[in-house]
Amino acid sequence: MTTEQSQTKADPSSDRTARDMTGKQALIVRGGWDGHEPVQTTDFFVPFLTEQGYQVRVEESTKIYADAEVMAGVDLVVQVVTMSTIEKDELAGLQKAVAAGTGLAGWHGGIADSYRNEADYLQLIGGQFAHHQVRDRPENLTGGASNNFVRYTVDIVDDQADHPIVAGISDFELETEQYWVLSDDYNDVLATTTIPARDFDNWHRPITCPAIWTRQWGEGTVFVCTPGHQLTVVQDPSVKTIIERGLLWVTR
């Protein structure tokens, strides 16, 4: 990223950024596992994008990624598709768009647990969901999604505290799924979370994973926020602010 580009992205709420967003094209692609509430969570951010001047298009299928004419005009892709599959030409279209400057953003499994069999997608995103711990010993679990909800902290990385996506946000707690993510050091990590090693876990020391990161890919940028299991999580004030800023920051 050039110095000029960095300055442009320095303050997502600035007048300059707001002017730059006018007329921008946002494409929301959603689907996959319904438990992550892809419709509810994406609908939650549509008014924000509209207020920022974006023209928003919503698609319920990844087929749109294979439409080169459409993708060439997209400035921001918001993807919330958990698991599922993607065709080769669709993935190639998404890769080409990001490399040419389209921003790609998403949260939780909608971006970090999509298309598990596609190595090229994993390289593009820079992190893959591997596990979320259960809240108690197996014999104490009662069944249901709440078994995976634990109280944990999202820690803002000290030397990234002035980054425009997390500036002014302190470490915060959530009670939801805590993602254990496999990743690489090409990511620019803005926040982490540490998974403890309890006496009944199979791992023997705490594991610190990225929780929020960006990743430069060609001329484009990727933004990932691992909190976001359902609507109530993205409505958390810190998560909401981080996602809104991330959407603006990665836009072409």
C-alpha positions as CSV (number, residue, x, y, z in Angstrom):
1,M,0.0,0.0,0.0
2,T,1.4,3.4,-0.9
3,T,1.7,6.3,1.5
4,E,-1.1,8.0,-0.4
5,Q,-3.4,5.0,-0.1
6,S,-2.6,4.7,3.6
7,Q,-3.6,8.4,4.2
8,T,-6.8,7.9,2.3
9,K,-7.7,5.0,4.6
10,A,-6.5,6.7,7.7
11,D,-9.9,7.7,9.1
12,P,-13.0,5.7,7.8
13,S,-15.3,8.3,9.3
14,S,-13.6,11.3,7.8
15,D,-15.3,13.6,5.2
16,R,-12.8,12.5,2.6
17,T,-13.7,8.8,3.1
18,A,-17.4,9.6,3.0
19,R,-17.0,11.5,-0.3
20,D,-15.0,8.6,-1.7
21,M,-17.7,6.1,-0.9
22,T,-20.4,7.9,-2.8
23,G,-21.5,5.8,-5.7
24,K,-19.4,2.8,-4.6
25,Q,-20.8,-0.6,-5.5
26,A,-21.1,-3.1,-2.7
27,L,-22.0,-6.8,-3.4
28,I,-23.3,-8.9,-0.5
29,V,-23.0,-12.6,-1.1
30,R,-24.6,-14.8,1.6
31,G,-25.7,-18.3,2.2
32,G,-24.4,-21.6,3.6
33,W,-25.2,-22.8,7.1
34,D,-28.3,-21.0,8.4
35,G,-27.1,-21.2,12.0
36,H,-24.8,-18.2,11.3
37,E,-27.8,-16.1,10.3
38,P,-26.3,-14.9,7.0
39,V,-29.5,-13.0,6.1
40,Q,-30.0,-11.3,9.4
41,T,-26.4,-10.3,9.9
42,T,-25.9,-8.9,6.4
43,D,-29.2,-7.1,6.5
44,F,-28.0,-5.5,9.7
45,F,-25.2,-3.7,7.8
46,V,-27.1,-2.7,4.6
47,P,-28.5,0.6,6.1
48,F,-25.0,1.6,7.1
49,L,-23.6,1.0,3.6
50,T,-26.5,2.8,2.1
51,E,-26.0,5.8,4.4
52,Q,-22.3,5.8,3.4
53,G,-23.4,6.2,-0.3
54,Y,-22.9,2.7,-1.5
55,Q,-25.2,1.0,-4.0
56,V,-25.9,-2.4,-2.5
57,R,-26.6,-5.6,-4.4
58,V,-27.5,-8.8,-2.6
59,E,-26.9,-12.3,-4.0
60,E,-27.8,-15.6,-2.5
61,S,-25.3,-17.5,-4.6
62,T,-21.6,-17.4,-5.4
63,K,-22.5,-17.7,-9.1
64,I,-22.2,-13.9,-9.3
65,Y,-18.4,-14.2,-8.8
66,A,-18.1,-15.8,-12.3
67,D,-19.7,-12.8,-13.9
68,A,-16.6,-10.8,-15.0
69,E,-18.6,-7.7,-16.1
70,V,-20.4,-7.4,-12.8
71,M,-17.3,-8.1,-10.7
72,A,-15.2,-5.5,-12.6
73,G,-17.5,-2.8,-11.2
74,V,-17.7,-4.0,-7.6
75,D,-15.7,-2.0,-5.1
76,L,-16.6,-4.1,-2.0
77,V,-17.6,-7.7,-1.6
78,V,-19.2,-8.6,1.7
79,Q,-19.3,-12.4,2.0
80,V,-21.1,-14.4,4.6
81,V,-21.2,-18.0,3.3
82,T,-20.4,-20.7,5.8
83,M,-19.0,-24.0,4.6
84,S,-20.7,-24.7,1.3
85,T,-18.8,-25.2,-2.0
86,I,-17.7,-22.9,-4.8
87,E,-17.1,-23.6,-8.5
88,K,-13.7,-23.1,-10.0
89,D,-14.8,-20.3,-12.2
90,E,-16.6,-18.6,-9.3
91,L,-13.5,-18.7,-7.1
92,A,-11.3,-17.5,-10.0
93,G,-13.6,-14.6,-10.5
94,L,-13.4,-13.6,-6.9
95,Q,-9.6,-13.9,-6.9
96,K,-9.3,-11.8,-10.0
97,A,-11.6,-9.1,-8.6
98,V,-9.7,-8.8,-5.3
99,A,-6.3,-8.8,-7.1
100,A,-7.6,-5.9,-9.3
101,G,-8.6,-3.8,-6.2
102,T,-12.0,-5.0,-5.0
103,G,-12.2,-5.1,-1.2
104,L,-13.3,-8.4,0.4
105,A,-14.8,-8.4,3.9
106,G,-16.7,-10.8,6.2
107,W,-17.1,-12.2,9.6
108,H,-17.0,-15.5,11.5
109,G,-17.6,-18.6,9.4
110,G,-19.0,-16.6,6.6
111,I,-15.5,-15.8,5.5
112,A,-13.1,-17.9,7.7
113,D,-14.9,-21.2,7.2
114,S,-16.0,-21.1,3.6
115,Y,-15.1,-23.6,0.8
116,R,-12.9,-25.9,3.0
117,N,-11.7,-27.9,0.0
118,E,-10.3,-24.8,-1.9
119,A,-6.7,-24.2,-1.0
120,D,-6.6,-21.0,-3.2
121,Y,-9.5,-19.6,-1.2
122,L,-7.6,-20.3,2.1
123,Q,-4.6,-18.5,0.7
124,L,-6.6,-15.5,-0.3
125,I,-8.3,-15.2,3.1
126,G,-5.2,-16.0,5.2
127,G,-7.0,-17.9,8.0
128,Q,-9.2,-21.0,8.4
129,F,-11.5,-22.0,11.3
130,A,-10.2,-25.1,13.0
131,H,-12.1,-25.4,16.3
132,H,-14.2,-23.7,18.9
133,Q,-13.9,-25.0,22.4
134,V,-16.8,-26.2,24.5
135,R,-17.7,-24.3,27.7
136,D,-17.3,-27.2,30.2
137,R,-16.3,-30.8,30.6
138,P,-18.1,-33.1,28.2
139,E,-20.1,-34.8,31.0
140,N,-21.5,-31.4,32.0
141,L,-22.7,-30.3,28.6
142,T,-26.4,-30.2,27.9
143,G,-26.5,-30.2,24.1
144,G,-27.2,-27.4,21.6
145,A,-25.2,-24.5,20.2
146,S,-24.7,-22.9,23.6
147,N,-22.3,-25.7,24.5
148,N,-19.8,-23.8,22.3
149,F,-20.4,-20.3,23.9
150,V,-17.6,-19.2,26.2
151,R,-16.7,-15.9,27.8
152,Y,-13.5,-14.7,26.2
153,T,-11.5,-11.5,25.5
154,V,-10.6,-9.9,22.1
155,D,-7.2,-8.2,22.7
156,I,-6.3,-5.3,20.5
157,V,-2.7,-5.7,19.3
158,D,-0.7,-2.9,21.0
159,D,1.2,-1.7,18.0
160,Q,-2.0,-1.7,15.9
161,A,-4.0,0.4,18.4
162,D,-4.0,3.4,16.1
163,H,-5.1,1.5,13.0
164,P,-8.3,3.1,11.8
165,I,-10.3,-0.1,12.1
166,V,-9.6,-0.5,15.8
167,A,-8.5,3.0,16.9
168,G,-10.1,4.0,20.2
169,I,-11.4,0.5,20.9
170,S,-10.2,-1.2,24.1
171,D,-9.9,-5.0,24.7
172,F,-13.5,-6.3,25.0
173,E,-15.2,-9.4,26.1
174,L,-17.8,-11.6,24.3
175,E,-19.8,-14.7,25.1
176,T,-20.0,-16.7,21.9
177,E,-17.9,-19.1,19.9
178,Q,-14.2,-18.4,20.2
179,Y,-12.5,-19.3,17.0
180,W,-9.2,-21.3,16.9
181,V,-7.8,-20.1,13.6
182,L,-5.0,-21.6,11.5
183,S,-3.2,-18.7,9.8
184,D,0.1,-17.3,8.4
185,D,2.3,-14.3,9.1
186,Y,1.3,-12.5,6.0
187,N,-1.8,-11.2,7.8
188,D,-1.8,-7.8,9.4
189,V,-3.3,-8.8,12.7
190,L,-5.3,-6.1,14.5
191,A,-6.6,-8.2,17.4
192,T,-6.0,-11.6,18.9
193,T,-7.7,-14.0,21.3
194,T,-6.1,-16.6,23.6
195,I,-7.7,-20.0,24.0
196,P,-6.8,-21.5,27.5
197,A,-5.6,-25.0,28.1
198,R,-7.9,-26.5,30.7
199,D,-7.2,-29.7,32.5
200,F,-9.7,-31.6,30.3
201,D,-8.4,-30.2,26.9
202,N,-6.1,-32.1,24.7
203,W,-3.8,-29.2,24.1
204,H,-1.2,-28.4,26.8
205,R,-0.7,-24.7,26.6
206,P,-2.7,-21.6,25.7
207,I,-3.1,-20.8,22.0
208,T,-3.2,-17.2,20.8
209,C,-5.0,-16.8,17.4
210,P,-5.8,-13.8,15.2
211,A,-9.3,-12.6,15.8
212,I,-9.3,-9.6,13.4
213,W,-7.0,-9.1,10.5
214,T,-6.4,-7.5,7.1
215,R,-4.5,-9.0,4.2
216,Q,-3.2,-7.3,1.1
217,W,-3.8,-9.3,-2.1
218,G,-2.7,-7.8,-5.3
219,E,-4.3,-4.3,-5.5
220,G,-7.1,-5.4,-3.1
221,T,-7.5,-5.9,0.7
222,V,-9.2,-8.5,2.7
223,F,-10.8,-7.9,6.1
224,V,-11.7,-10.7,8.5
225,C,-13.5,-10.4,11.9
226,T,-13.9,-13.8,13.5
227,P,-16.5,-12.7,16.1
228,G,-20.0,-12.8,14.4
229,H,-21.6,-16.1,15.1
230,Q,-25.1,-14.5,14.9
231,L,-26.9,-11.2,14.9
232,T,-26.5,-10.5,18.6
233,V,-22.7,-10.8,18.3
234,V,-22.4,-8.3,15.3
235,Q,-24.7,-6.0,17.3
236,D,-22.1,-5.8,20.1
237,P,-20.9,-2.1,20.0
238,S,-17.2,-3.0,19.5
239,V,-17.9,-5.7,16.9
240,K,-20.3,-3.5,15.0
241,T,-17.9,-0.6,14.9
242,I,-15.0,-2.8,13.8
243,I,-17.0,-4.4,11.0
244,E,-18.3,-1.0,9.8
245,R,-14.8,0.4,9.7
246,G,-13.5,-2.7,8.1
247,L,-16.0,-2.5,5.3
248,L,-15.0,1.1,4.5
249,W,-11.3,0.5,4.9
250,V,-11.1,-2.3,2.3
251,T,-13.3,-0.7,-0.3
252,R,-11.5,0.0,-3.5
